[in-house]
Amino acid sequence: MCHVGRKWCESSMVNSVYVVVWRKVSYVIRLGRNCCISTWIAIKRQIHNTNLSNIR
């Protein structure tokens, strides 16, 4: 019984560590994606403005 309890405790510790790591990773991915999207929009806007000024 004690052995089973220790095993469960270890697995729950691993699970909690996994959850924390997963939250951090998903947070970083979300941040990076938002940054990429805003950069991409800025670049597209810049290209659009450049094209407009070239047409004039």
Secondary structure by P-SEA (a helix, b strand, c coil): caaaaaaaaaaaaaaaaaaaaaaaaaaaaaaaaaaaaaaaaaaaaaaaaaaaaaac
